[in-house]
Amino acid sequence: FPYTTLFRSLDIRGKAASAGSQISLLPASKNVILGEEFIISVSLNSGQDKVSAVDLKISYDPTAVVLSDFSIKDPLPHTLSPYKDNVQSGIISLVLAANPGKPFSGNGIIGTFK
């Protein structure tokens, strides 16, 4: 079944959302076999902006997907709010931040779900 239907929304808040930065899940779609493990990357394209932090809120169908791990990647290597996965409601929340005084600009993978 395709996992694109399992992730219901990706909520981008604050300055990053209004200034043209874009967050996406990669790959955009993938067919998987029931029980198969797969990786989803969270990609950030800052556009013309410099991004100091990202407030991620992702909703998914908890009856179809089990998320076992989230790995933070280099562009935003710090957590300001720890990873929370509310399995009952299917909402993941996390706030990631750049190194102090070194905002991120460009394209990069900020984390991966497994």
N, C-alpha and C positions, 0 to 999 in steps of 0.2 A: 504494500500500500504506500502511497506517496505521503511523506511527512509534512509537506506544505500545508495540508489541511489540519495538521495537529497543532501547529503554532498559530494561535488566533490573532495575536497582535504584538507589536513592538512599539512601546511608548517612549518617545524621546522628549525630554523636558528641558526647559531653560534656554539659555542663549544659543546653544548648539542647534536646537531645533529651529529657531527663527532665523538663523544666520546662514543656512544653507548646508550645514553639516548633515551627513547621512549615515545611518547605521543600517546594516542589512545582515541577514543570515545566509551563510554559504555552505553548501550549494543551495541555490534557490529552490530546487526540488530534487528529490531522490526517491526511487522505489526501493523499499526494504522488505525483507522477509520477516514475518512475525518471529520475534526473539533475536533478530540480528542486531548486533551492536554497530552503531555508526557515530560519526563525529560531525557536529555542526559548529562552524566558525562564526564568530560575531565580528563583522568587519566595520571599521570606521573610516569614512572619507570626510575629512574636515573641510573640504572645499577651500575657500580663501581664508578660513578662520584658523585660529590657534585654540585648541581644546585643552582645558585644564582638568575637567572632570566630566563624567558621563553618568547619569542616573538611569540605569537600565531597569525596565519593567517588561517582562515577557510573559504572556499568558499562553498556556498550552493545554491540551486535552490529557489530563492525568489518567484517564482510563485506557489510553492508547500508547503513552510514552512513559518510560521510567528514566529520569535523568540521574546518572550515578556520579557525575563529577563535573566540575567547572574549573578550568585552568586559566589563570590570568597570563596574558602575554605582555611583551615589553613596552609597547607604546603607552599604556596606562598601567604601570606595574603595582600600584597601591590601591588598597580598598579603604574607602572612607566609611562605608557601611557594609558589614559582612554579607556574604552570599546567603540568601534565604530562599528556600523552596517550600512554598505552601502547597503540599501535595493535594490537600482536599480541594482547594480552589484552582489549582493549576497556575499559580502565579509565582514567578521568580523575580526577586528584586536584588539589586546590587548597585553600589556606587563605586566607580573606578576613578582613579586620579593619576595625573602625570607626576613626574618628579617635581618638587618645588622649584619654581622659577624656570621650568623647562616645559612649557605646554607643547602638546603634540600637534603637528600639522602634516597633512598628506594622507596617504592610504595605509592602512595596516589592520592586522588581525589583533583585536584587543582581548580575545578570549575564545575558548572552545568548550562546548558541551559534549559530554559523552553519555 
